[in-house]
Amino acid sequence: MAVGGVSVGVGLFTGDSLAEQWDGSRWQVRRSGQIDVLASVSCASAASCMAVGGYVSRSDRAVTLAEAWNGRRWRQRSTVNPLRPGDDLVDVSCASPAFCMAVGPGIAERWNGTRWRRIKAPPGDAVSCFSATRCMAVGGESAAAWNGRRWRSLPVRAHGQFSLSDVSCPAATECIAVGELLSNTSPPQAMAEQWDGSRWRLLAATPIPLLQVSYLNRVDCASRSRCMAVGWAGPGVGGLAERWNGRTWRAQTHVGAARYPGLRDVSCPRAVRCMAVGAGGAERWNGRSWRHVKPAGRVVTLFSVSCARPSRCIAVGQIGTLALAERWNGTRWLLLRTRNP
């Protein structure tokens, strides 16, 4: 018997124990603890949110997970598990209570208000839906648009290598995607691209001098001319936030904890009201400055946040090896009971 630690899928599962048993011819994994995680959440309203992620079944198989919030409690929604074990749902976007799109590496599922249905996966593992017939997915050097029936690949051009990590679409023909520019001769740098309904064009992110690395994990747009992107800069600097005013980006460093990976996600129900989550908990933007907000759990990892309005946010992630959800009531975070399979 061998024991150790395990990371499943695309890095969503953390901190669980692992045991393997030798049967005389091969090793077989035996789960020695429960692993559940909610990786992303999207709220169409304060009483309608969908969270997705994954868990390890009793047969030691990594499977997809979806839970719906109705304003009072969470209810697990059956997903169509991928053919390849370990393909996780890592992002979700809900245009309404009756339409959500969830994606992951090599997998996509569509929610119609009643059930999840598997569809052909787009390239990328981040998605934003303005409506049931207008979604944009990005990841790596790829992007694809959803028209209600199928995905269509879109060329994305930048100067050299790059990797897109997230996208937000405040209008049917307007999207902002963020990520990092990659080079063999210099450290990665934060980047952003804009979709105008016909093509992608590179936007100049704010240069951050004297730093070795900067990248943007997530972005959310309250309108065409008001977006907030968050990520990390370092070493030794920490959370990075960049604001888009329709013409230029403006960066702010030292937002939240200094440790990697900085700020993981952000949600802006209004241009001057944003909530970001990351390694250090949560940070709230009031239009002028960021302020730290202590999460409800003691030792938590928050991966995603969605705010239907400034006083109603849902954040999801992991506490220990169990799925975690917290609710913001305008004053403080409160723990919510999730359905751990």
C-alpha positions as CSV (number, residue, x, y, z in Angstrom):
1,M,0.0,0.0,0.0
2,A,1.3,3.4,-0.9
3,V,0.0,6.7,0.4
4,G,0.5,10.4,-0.5
5,G,-1.3,13.5,-1.8
6,V,-3.4,13.9,-5.0
7,S,-4.5,16.6,-7.4
8,V,-7.3,15.6,-9.8
9,G,-8.3,17.1,-13.1
10,V,-7.2,20.6,-13.9
11,G,-6.1,21.5,-10.5
12,L,-9.4,22.1,-8.8
13,F,-9.0,19.5,-6.2
14,T,-6.6,20.2,-3.4
15,G,-5.4,18.9,-0.1
16,D,-6.9,15.4,-0.1
17,S,-5.1,12.2,0.9
18,L,-4.4,9.4,-1.5
19,A,-3.9,5.6,-1.1
20,E,-3.0,3.1,-3.8
21,Q,-3.3,-0.7,-3.4
22,W,-1.1,-3.3,-5.1
23,D,-3.1,-6.3,-6.3
24,G,0.0,-8.3,-7.5
25,S,0.0,-6.9,-11.0
26,R,-0.9,-3.2,-10.9
27,W,-1.6,-0.3,-8.6
28,Q,-5.3,0.8,-8.0
29,V,-6.2,4.2,-6.5
30,R,-8.3,4.0,-3.3
31,R,-9.8,7.2,-2.1
32,S,-9.0,7.8,1.6
33,G,-11.0,11.0,1.9
34,Q,-13.8,13.0,0.2
35,I,-12.8,15.6,-2.4
36,D,-15.5,18.1,-3.5
37,V,-15.0,21.6,-5.0
38,L,-17.1,24.3,-6.6
39,A,-14.9,26.1,-9.1
40,S,-17.2,28.7,-10.6
41,V,-20.6,30.4,-9.9
42,S,-22.9,32.7,-11.9
43,C,-26.0,34.4,-10.6
44,A,-28.8,35.5,-13.0
45,S,-30.5,37.1,-10.0
46,A,-30.1,37.1,-6.2
47,A,-32.4,34.0,-6.0
48,S,-31.0,32.1,-9.0
49,C,-27.3,31.0,-9.1
50,M,-25.6,28.0,-10.6
51,A,-22.2,26.7,-9.4
52,V,-20.1,24.1,-11.1
53,G,-17.1,22.0,-10.3
54,G,-16.4,18.4,-9.6
55,Y,-15.9,15.6,-7.1
56,V,-14.4,12.2,-6.7
57,S,-17.1,9.5,-6.7
58,R,-17.1,6.4,-4.4
59,S,-15.6,4.5,-7.3
60,D,-12.6,6.9,-7.3
61,R,-13.7,8.6,-10.5
62,A,-13.5,12.3,-11.0
63,V,-17.0,13.5,-12.2
64,T,-18.7,16.8,-12.8
65,L,-20.8,18.7,-10.3
66,A,-23.5,21.4,-10.5
67,E,-25.5,23.0,-7.7
68,A,-28.3,25.5,-8.0
69,W,-29.1,28.2,-5.4
70,N,-32.7,29.5,-5.1
71,G,-32.1,32.2,-2.5
72,R,-32.6,29.8,0.4
73,R,-30.7,26.5,-0.2
74,W,-28.5,24.6,-2.6
75,R,-29.8,21.8,-4.7
76,Q,-27.6,19.4,-6.6
77,R,-28.4,19.2,-10.4
78,S,-27.3,16.1,-12.3
79,T,-24.7,16.7,-15.0
80,V,-23.8,14.7,-18.0
81,N,-20.4,13.3,-17.0
82,P,-17.7,13.4,-19.7
83,L,-16.4,10.3,-21.5
84,R,-12.9,11.0,-20.3
85,P,-12.6,10.7,-16.5
86,G,-11.1,13.9,-15.0
87,D,-12.7,16.4,-17.4
88,D,-14.0,19.0,-15.0
89,L,-16.4,21.9,-15.4
90,V,-14.4,25.0,-14.4
91,D,-16.5,27.9,-15.5
92,V,-20.2,28.8,-15.9
93,S,-22.2,31.8,-17.2
94,C,-25.9,32.2,-16.8
95,A,-27.8,34.7,-19.0
96,S,-31.0,33.9,-17.2
97,P,-32.4,31.3,-14.8
98,A,-33.4,29.2,-17.8
99,F,-30.0,29.3,-19.6
100,C,-26.5,28.6,-18.4
101,M,-23.4,27.5,-20.2
102,A,-20.7,25.5,-18.4
103,V,-17.3,24.6,-19.9
104,G,-14.1,22.9,-19.1
105,P,-11.1,21.4,-21.0
106,G,-12.8,19.3,-23.7
107,I,-16.3,19.5,-22.2
108,A,-19.4,21.8,-22.4
109,E,-22.9,21.5,-21.0
110,R,-26.0,23.7,-21.5
111,W,-28.7,24.3,-18.8
112,N,-32.2,24.9,-20.0
113,G,-33.8,25.6,-16.6
114,T,-34.6,21.9,-16.0
115,R,-31.6,19.8,-16.9
116,W,-28.0,19.8,-18.2
117,R,-27.3,18.6,-21.7
118,R,-23.9,17.9,-23.1
119,I,-22.9,19.8,-26.3
120,K,-19.8,20.0,-28.5
121,A,-17.1,21.7,-26.5
122,P,-15.5,24.9,-27.7
123,P,-11.8,25.6,-27.4
124,G,-11.0,27.1,-24.1
125,D,-12.3,26.7,-20.5
126,A,-13.8,30.2,-19.8
127,V,-17.2,31.5,-21.0
128,S,-19.4,34.5,-20.9
129,C,-23.0,34.6,-22.1
130,F,-24.9,37.8,-22.9
131,S,-28.0,35.8,-23.9
132,A,-29.0,32.2,-24.8
133,T,-27.8,32.9,-28.3
134,R,-24.7,35.0,-27.6
135,C,-21.8,33.4,-25.7
136,M,-18.1,33.7,-26.1
137,A,-15.6,31.1,-24.9
138,V,-11.8,31.6,-24.6
139,G,-8.7,29.7,-23.5
140,G,-5.1,29.6,-24.6
141,E,-4.8,31.2,-28.0
142,S,-8.4,30.4,-29.0
143,A,-11.9,31.9,-29.0
144,A,-15.3,30.7,-30.1
145,A,-18.7,32.3,-30.4
146,W,-22.0,30.5,-29.6
147,N,-25.1,31.3,-31.7
148,G,-27.7,29.2,-29.9
149,R,-26.9,26.1,-32.0
150,R,-23.2,25.6,-32.4
151,W,-19.8,27.1,-31.7
152,R,-17.8,29.0,-34.3
153,S,-14.0,29.4,-33.9
154,L,-12.7,33.0,-34.1
155,P,-9.1,34.0,-34.9
156,V,-7.3,35.9,-32.1
157,R,-4.2,37.7,-32.9
158,A,-1.5,39.1,-30.6
159,H,2.1,40.0,-30.8
160,G,3.8,36.6,-30.1
161,Q,2.5,33.8,-27.9
162,F,-0.3,34.4,-25.4
163,S,-2.8,32.7,-23.2
164,L,-6.4,33.9,-22.6
165,S,-7.8,33.0,-19.2
166,D,-11.3,34.7,-19.1
167,V,-13.8,36.7,-21.0
168,S,-16.7,39.0,-20.2
169,C,-19.4,40.2,-22.6
170,P,-21.5,43.3,-21.5
171,A,-23.2,43.3,-24.9
172,A,-24.0,40.9,-27.8
173,T,-21.2,42.4,-29.9
174,E,-18.8,43.5,-27.2
175,C,-16.4,41.3,-25.2
176,I,-13.2,41.8,-23.2
177,A,-10.8,38.9,-22.8
178,V,-7.8,38.8,-20.5
179,G,-4.7,36.7,-19.9
180,E,-1.0,36.9,-20.3
181,L,1.5,37.6,-23.1
182,L,4.3,35.0,-23.2
183,S,7.8,35.3,-24.4
184,N,11.0,33.3,-24.5
185,T,13.0,36.3,-23.7
186,S,10.9,38.1,-21.0
187,P,8.5,37.3,-18.2
188,P,4.8,36.9,-18.8
189,Q,2.9,40.2,-18.9
190,A,-0.8,41.0,-18.4
191,M,-2.8,41.4,-21.6
192,A,-6.4,42.1,-22.8
193,E,-8.3,41.7,-26.1
194,Q,-11.5,43.3,-27.3
195,W,-14.2,41.8,-29.5
196,D,-16.3,44.3,-31.5
197,G,-18.6,41.8,-33.2
198,S,-16.4,41.2,-36.1
199,R,-12.8,40.8,-34.9
200,W,-10.5,40.7,-31.9
201,R,-7.9,43.4,-31.3
202,L,-5.2,43.7,-28.7
203,L,-5.6,46.3,-26.0
204,A,-2.6,47.8,-24.3
205,A,-2.7,46.8,-20.6
206,T,-1.1,49.2,-18.1
207,P,2.7,48.5,-18.0
208,I,3.8,47.6,-14.5
209,P,7.5,48.6,-14.1
210,L,10.1,46.7,-12.1
211,L,8.0,43.6,-11.9
212,Q,9.0,40.3,-13.3
213,V,5.6,38.8,-13.9
214,S,2.0,40.0,-14.2
215,Y,-1.1,38.3,-15.5
216,L,-4.9,38.6,-15.3
217,N,-7.0,35.7,-14.2
218,R,-10.5,37.1,-14.6
219,V,-12.5,40.0,-15.8
220,D,-16.1,41.4,-15.4
221,C,-17.7,44.2,-17.2
222,A,-20.6,46.2,-15.8
223,S,-21.0,48.0,-19.1
224,R,-19.2,48.5,-22.4
225,S,-16.9,51.1,-20.9
226,R,-16.5,49.8,-17.4
227,C,-14.6,46.6,-16.7
228,M,-12.4,45.3,-13.9
229,A,-9.8,42.6,-14.4
230,V,-7.9,40.9,-11.6
231,G,-4.8,38.7,-11.2
232,W,-1.3,38.8,-9.7
233,A,1.9,40.6,-10.1
234,G,5.2,39.8,-8.5
235,P,7.1,38.5,-6.9
236,G,6.3,40.1,-3.6
237,V,3.5,42.4,-4.8
238,G,0.4,40.3,-4.8
239,G,-3.1,41.0,-6.1
240,L,-3.4,43.1,-9.3
241,A,-6.5,44.9,-10.4
242,E,-6.9,46.8,-13.7
243,R,-9.8,49.1,-14.6
244,W,-11.0,49.6,-18.2
245,N,-12.8,52.9,-19.0
246,G,-13.5,52.2,-22.6
247,R,-10.2,53.7,-23.8
248,T,-7.4,52.8,-21.4
249,W,-6.5,50.5,-18.6
250,R,-5.4,51.7,-15.1
251,A,-3.6,49.3,-12.8
252,Q,-3.6,49.0,-9.0
253,T,-1.2,46.7,-7.2
254,H,-1.0,45.4,-3.6
255,V,-4.7,44.4,-3.7
256,G,-5.2,41.7,-1.1
257,A,-2.6,39.1,-0.1
258,A,0.8,39.1,-1.7
259,R,1.0,35.3,-2.2
260,Y,0.4,33.5,-5.5
261,P,-2.0,33.3,-7.3
262,G,-3.4,36.7,-6.1
263,L,-7.0,37.6,-7.0
264,R,-8.8,34.7,-8.7
265,D,-12.1,36.2,-9.7
266,V,-14.1,39.4,-9.7
267,S,-17.8,40.4,-10.1
268,C,-19.0,44.0,-10.7
269,P,-22.8,44.5,-10.5
270,R,-22.2,48.2,-11.0
271,A,-19.2,50.2,-12.4
272,V,-18.3,51.4,-8.9
273,R,-19.1,48.3,-7.0
274,C,-17.0,45.1,-7.4
275,M,-16.2,42.1,-5.2
276,A,-13.0,40.1,-5.8
277,V,-11.9,36.8,-4.2
278,G,-8.5,35.2,-4.0
279,A,-5.8,33.7,-1.9
280,G,-6.4,36.2,1.0
281,G,-10.2,36.0,1.1
282,A,-12.3,38.8,-0.5
283,E,-11.7,42.4,-1.5
284,R,-14.4,45.0,-2.1
285,W,-14.1,48.0,-4.6
286,N,-16.2,51.2,-3.9
287,G,-15.1,53.1,-6.9
288,R,-12.1,54.6,-5.3
289,S,-10.2,52.0,-3.3
290,W,-10.1,48.3,-2.4
291,R,-11.0,47.2,1.1
292,H,-10.4,43.7,2.6
293,V,-13.4,41.7,3.7
294,K,-12.9,38.7,5.9
295,P,-14.6,35.5,4.7
296,A,-16.8,33.5,7.0
297,G,-14.7,30.4,7.0
298,R,-11.4,30.2,8.8
299,V,-9.3,28.3,6.3
300,V,-11.0,28.6,2.9
301,T,-10.1,28.8,-0.8
302,L,-12.4,31.0,-2.8
303,F,-12.2,30.4,-6.5
304,S,-15.2,32.4,-7.9
305,V,-17.7,35.1,-7.0
306,S,-20.9,36.4,-8.6
307,C,-22.9,39.4,-7.5
308,A,-26.5,40.0,-8.6
309,R,-26.3,43.4,-6.9
310,P,-23.8,45.0,-4.5
311,S,-25.4,43.6,-1.4
312,R,-26.0,40.1,-2.8
313,C,-23.0,38.0,-3.8
314,I,-22.2,34.3,-3.8
315,A,-18.7,33.0,-3.6
316,V,-17.7,29.4,-4.0
317,G,-14.6,27.3,-3.5
318,Q,-13.3,24.7,-1.1
319,I,-12.9,24.3,2.6
320,G,-10.6,21.5,3.5
321,T,-11.6,18.9,0.9
322,L,-15.3,19.9,0.8
323,A,-17.3,22.2,-1.5
324,L,-17.7,25.7,0.0
325,A,-20.2,28.5,-0.6
326,E,-20.5,31.9,1.2
327,R,-23.1,34.6,0.8
328,W,-22.4,38.4,1.1
329,N,-25.3,40.4,2.6
330,G,-23.8,43.8,2.1
331,T,-22.1,43.8,5.5
332,R,-20.4,40.4,6.0
333,W,-19.9,36.9,4.5
334,L,-22.1,34.1,5.8
335,L,-21.4,30.3,5.3
336,L,-23.9,28.4,3.3
337,R,-24.6,24.7,3.6
338,T,-23.7,23.0,0.3
339,R,-24.6,19.6,-1.0
340,N,-21.4,17.6,-0.9
341,P,-22.0,14.3,-2.8
